[in-house]
Amino acid sequence: MQYNASQDIRTVRRYFIGTTVLRRGQILHYNELATKTDATPELRLGQAVEAVNTDNVKFFAGVVSDSDAGKTGPCFVEVLCPQSGDVLDAEADGTTDIAIGDFLEPDGTLGALIDGSEAAGDNLFVAMEAYTTDAAKLAVRVLKI
């Protein structure tokens, strides 16, 4: 899938088990409670994805693409899987200002990228644009490191 004019970002088809409306740039994580042998193939470990929470924050699956924004789960979704050096729009939490160059990481309670620490090593991204505190979440341009 071509995501912008200069690059292709790998995508995978996964099953979103949530019941909410998917948002552009929303961070999704694998359902860590899934099993390898579930009778329903889309619910198996490595197939089922959900919104980030404190239990699955280490199991980053990818980012909701523009084309799947607005879908309501449960449903199949094309997930953008950025590799090191990929640039894409990802959702940032709206409670903290973000400056260009800030390290970002998934947060287990807010469901979006937050200011992080390079030392944490948790699926880090670098902000390529500034973001001012706002009541809502917003997709910002980020670089996967």
C-alpha positions in Angstrom: 0.0 0.0 0.0 1.5 3.3 -0.9 0.9 5.6 2.1 2.6 8.7 0.7 4.4 9.8 -2.4 7.8 8.6 -1.3 7.4 5.2 0.3 5.5 2.0 0.7 4.6 0.9 4.2 4.0 -2.8 4.8 0.4 -3.6 5.6 -1.2 -6.7 7.1 -4.9 -7.7 7.3 -5.9 -8.3 10.9 -9.2 -8.7 12.8 -10.1 -5.8 15.1 -12.0 -7.3 18.0 -13.1 -3.9 19.5 -16.6 -2.4 19.1 -15.6 1.2 18.6 -15.2 3.3 15.5 -11.6 3.1 14.1 -9.8 6.5 13.8 -7.1 7.5 11.3 -3.7 6.9 12.8 -5.1 4.9 15.7 -2.5 2.6 17.4 -3.6 -1.1 17.5 -2.0 -3.9 19.5 -2.2 -7.6 19.3 -4.6 -9.2 21.8 -2.2 -10.9 24.1 -4.9 -13.1 25.6 -5.6 -14.8 22.3 -4.6 -18.5 21.8 -3.0 -20.2 18.9 -5.8 -22.7 18.7 -9.0 -20.6 18.9 -11.8 -22.3 16.8 -12.4 -19.0 15.0 -9.2 -18.3 12.9 -9.5 -14.5 13.0 -9.5 -14.6 16.9 -6.2 -16.5 17.1 -3.0 -15.2 18.5 -1.3 -12.9 16.0 -4.5 -12.2 14.1 -6.8 -10.4 16.6 -5.9 -6.8 17.3 -7.4 -4.3 19.7 -7.0 -0.8 21.0 -3.9 -0.4 23.2 -4.4 -1.0 26.9 -2.0 -1.6 29.9 -1.9 -5.4 29.2 -1.0 -5.3 25.6 1.2 -2.2 25.4 4.3 -4.3 24.5 2.5 -6.0 21.6 2.4 -3.3 18.9 0.5 -4.4 15.7 0.4 -1.2 13.7 -1.6 1.9 12.8 -5.1 2.2 11.2 -4.8 3.4 7.6 -6.8 6.3 6.2 -8.9 3.9 4.1 -10.1 2.0 7.2 -10.8 5.0 9.4 -14.5 5.2 10.2 -15.1 1.4 10.2 -16.8 0.0 13.3 -15.5 -3.2 14.9 -15.5 -6.0 15.1 -14.1 -6.1 11.5 -11.2 -6.8 9.3 -8.7 -3.9 9.0 -5.6 -3.2 7.0 -2.9 -2.3 9.5 0.1 -0.2 8.6 3.2 -1.9 10.0 6.0 0.7 10.0 9.6 -0.4 10.0 12.6 1.7 11.1 12.8 4.8 8.9 9.1 4.8 7.8 7.2 8.0 8.1 3.5 8.0 8.7 0.6 9.7 10.6 -0.1 8.2 14.0 -2.4 9.2 16.7 -0.9 11.3 19.6 -2.6 11.8 22.9 -4.0 15.3 23.3 -3.0 15.9 26.9 0.6 16.8 26.5 2.4 19.2 24.0 4.7 17.4 21.6 7.7 19.2 20.0 9.5 18.2 16.8 12.1 15.6 17.7 10.3 14.3 20.8 10.4 10.6 21.3 6.9 9.0 21.4 5.7 5.6 22.6 2.4 3.8 22.9 0.6 4.5 26.2 -1.5 1.8 27.9 -4.2 4.0 29.3 -4.6 6.8 26.9 -4.7 4.7 23.7 -2.3 6.8 21.6 1.4 7.9 21.4 2.7 9.9 24.3 6.0 11.6 25.1 8.4 8.8 25.7 12.0 8.2 26.5 14.7 6.9 24.1 15.9 4.6 26.9 12.5 2.8 27.2 12.8 1.2 23.8 9.1 0.6 23.5 8.3 0.8 19.7 9.6 4.3 19.6 8.7 7.0 17.2 10.0 10.5 16.7 7.7 13.4 16.2 8.2 15.2 12.9 5.7 17.9 13.6 4.7 19.8 16.7 1.4 19.2 18.5 -0.1 21.6 21.0 -2.2 20.3 23.9 -5.8 19.8 22.8 -8.9 18.0 24.2 -8.8 15.5 21.3 -6.4 13.0 19.9 -4.8 14.0 16.6 -2.8 12.2 13.9 0.7 13.6 13.7 3.5 12.8 11.3 6.1 10.5 13.0 9.2 8.6 12.1 9.6 4.9 13.3 12.9 4.4 14.9 
